[in-house]
Amino acid sequence: MKTVTFNELRRIKDQLPDGSIRRIAEELGLPVETVRNYFGGVNQSTGNGGGIHIEPGPDGGIVMLDDPSILEKALIILGESNHNVSTVSANV
């Protein structure tokens, strides 16, 4: 499990070039809406939550990612495979 702040996750999503959400979905064999939901979308009727759990808090709250593969694909697309995503220590 990986933890990041919600604002960090949204910042990464906002930096992705057009078509990246679809590309990530295709590469991972996921519905496009699941990838959108992973980055904070709310359309649960056409995709699942993508294995994220959001806890309220500063900087948009803490997001616990069950599987960081979508985040990793996004970082690869950004050319930031060594990007230092802020991790948050949480006692949950």
Number of C-alpha atoms within 10 A of each C-alpha: 9 14 21 19 23 21 17 19 20 15 12 15 20 11 13 14 11 9 8 17 21 16 17 22 18 13 10 13 9 17 17 18 22 24 25 21 19 25 25 19 14 15 13 12 9 12 18 19 20 22 15 21 13 16 15 11 11 10 11 15 16 24 26 22 19 13 13 17 12 21 20 16 20 22 20 13 16 16 10 13 12 9 11 8 15 11 14 14 10 9 4 5
